[in-house]
Amino acid sequence: MFRYQYTAMIATSQKDENGDIISQSQTAFLCDYQPNVKDLAISVGGSSIPISFILLVPKSCIVSFDTGSDITCNGSTGTVVLAVPYKFGKIIYVKG
């Protein structure tokens, strides 16, 4: 069994000097998909946000996980709430 067996897609965009989106594309990356996070909510900026799924990505992943980016993995779609670095890579918390 391989640790990072799922392929996820994240929407990445390029913006001009005014902050307007010039172009948008999808970037694929390998991850470990954790959909069983029933009743998990995290506190971000004083608000409690329910989490739909968690992605674990390896250190070798060079994708930028900006808050508000759209992610799709294994049929689930959501928005990045928080990206936390840890010993083996990053933990990405996604709300549905």
N, C-alpha and C positions, 0 to 999 in steps of 0.2 A: 504494500500500500504506500502510495506516495503522499507526502505531506501536502503539497500544493497542487491538487488535482483539478481544480476548477479554473475556468477562464472567465474573467469578468471584463466588463467594458465600462469605461468612464468617459463622460463627455468632457472634452477639453476645448477651450476657446481662446482665441487671440483677440485682444482688445486694442483699440487705438488710444491716442493720448487723452481722449475725452472719456474713455471708459466704455465706448460703444463696441459691441462685438463685430469684428471684421469677418472671422471665419470660425467654424466649429467643426470638430471632428471627433471620432471615437477612437480611444486607445485601449488595446487589450492588455491584460496582465494576469499572471497566475496568482491564485490565492487559495486559502482554505476557507470554505464557506460554512458558517455556523448559523443555521436558521432557528435553532431551538433556544431562543432567548425569551421565553414566555415571561411576561410581567416585569421585564427589565426596563428601567427608566434611568437616565443619567441627568445630572444637573449641569446645565450649561448656562452661564450668565444669570443664575438665579431662577431659571425655568427648568421644570422637570419635563424631559422629552422622552417619549416611549420609543424604544429601539425595535426595529423589525428584524434585522439580522446583523451579524458581525462578520467582517472579513479579516483574516490574518494574512499579511503579505510579507514575503521574505525581505531581508536586507538588500538583496540584489535588485529589487524593484525600484526603478527611478521615477515612477509616476508621482506627480504632485497631487496630493489628496486635499484639495481646498474645500472648506466648509461651503455647502450649497451645491457642490458638483453632483451630477446625476450618475448613479451606478446601476448596472444591471448584472445579475449573476444568477445562473440556474433558474431563470424564469421570474426571479424577484427583482423589482425595481425600487429604488429609493434615493434618498439624498444624504450626502455625507454630513454628519452632525459633528463628529470629532475624530481626529486621527492622533493616536498616541503611540510614540515610539517605545519599543521595549527591546529586550536583549536580542531577540531573533528577527526583528523587523518592525512592523507597525500593526496596530490594532485599529481597524476602521469601524466606527459605529455608524450605522445607517438607519434612518427612519423611513417608514413606508409612505 
